[in-house]
Amino acid sequence: MIGNELVTVRIRRRIVVCLGLFAGMTAQAALAADCPGNPDALGTSRTLVVDPREHPRIGAMQYAETLPLAAGEVVLTFDDGPLPKYSNRILEILASQCVKATFFLVGRQAQANPEGVRKVRDAGHTVATHTQNHPPGMHLLPIERVQQEIDEGIAAISAALGDGTAPAPFFRVPGLARAEGIEQHAASKGAQVWSADFPADDWRPVSSSRVYEVAMKRLEARGKGILLLHDIQARTVAALPKILHEMKARGYRIVHVVPATAELAATSTEPQQWRTRSRHENVAAPHWPQIPRFVFAERAMLPAPWLSDSYWNDEWLTSSDHATSPAGAMPTPRQAPWPRQVPPLLNAVNALPVPAPSVFEFRDRPRPAKATHAAGRATGRVAQSGRPVLKRLVQVR
Ligand SMILES: [Zn+2]
């Protein structure tokens, strides 16, 4: 029964995708001519204007709503920059294809390289924020620290942009380690919290070929969506030209997302276009994890979805940009105390359009049996590792 439904759904989805792709080809033909020096460019098919207040949390990986994209439409997002060595290459590749994307920039990266922020903006991309320090385990931090990270991140990007310009009110939680308090504070700033529809695993130590394969397989599985990438990774730089080329070859279309303003009204949409899980998607992904609801350490310790805090990988730490930056300009991120590599996804790339449930496992679970007796030692460890988990737990008890 389920098998038959799956076949029916897949056929329907292919019909929808085909129709969508066909409709997009006319637009793409026009776009290609609009990209100087590249008649075969992928181009940007349309701009989607969204009102963060109407849709405060988006991204199928974690939320009940995502961007209202048509079949075959893709939104590109890049996290953790600007880092000149790689971010500049990403910008060049996007420019060569006349593709617009959204960049979730880290505050201290912006302070070290403010020109890099302006390059993103001047190239016509959307500049969004991603905290000040990209803290690991953000869902475990005290709410005051969370607020500070968000506020300082916005301030740092604003300062880099200069002339009173603010970044777009789009915010992504580091490691996607969401929590209710994080989202509430982002909302209080008028910001829309972006998860993603699918990642390409480019923060993991995999080859650029693997990044390309995963990106395309997951895109094919969903038929559309928000793709999560990183502009601080060599493998992403290496994979991106092939990803864009293949998107063009398969008829996908790029959508650029910008926030609504007093002068720019939100694109007209219907509520159901934002819903993450249609009846069809439920059938295709029957084991989708429940959307978790989290609170802060002061109240309880609950698991949170997270990708990996090894975004700040060793390659970045030893990059030439880091090595040659002025003294003090680029503080070294703390090493995460837990294993720095997330286990590979289940062999379900084709079956699931999102990361497997293992991605949502809580791998940082404190050991309450010893915690009560080890308050002093735990506090010491907190100071060393920057990880307040045990300390908070002991205080609760
Ligand atoms: Zn990040």
Residues whose N, C-alpha, C, O or C-beta is under 5 A from the ligand:
A	BS01	ZN	D79 D80 P174 G175 Y311
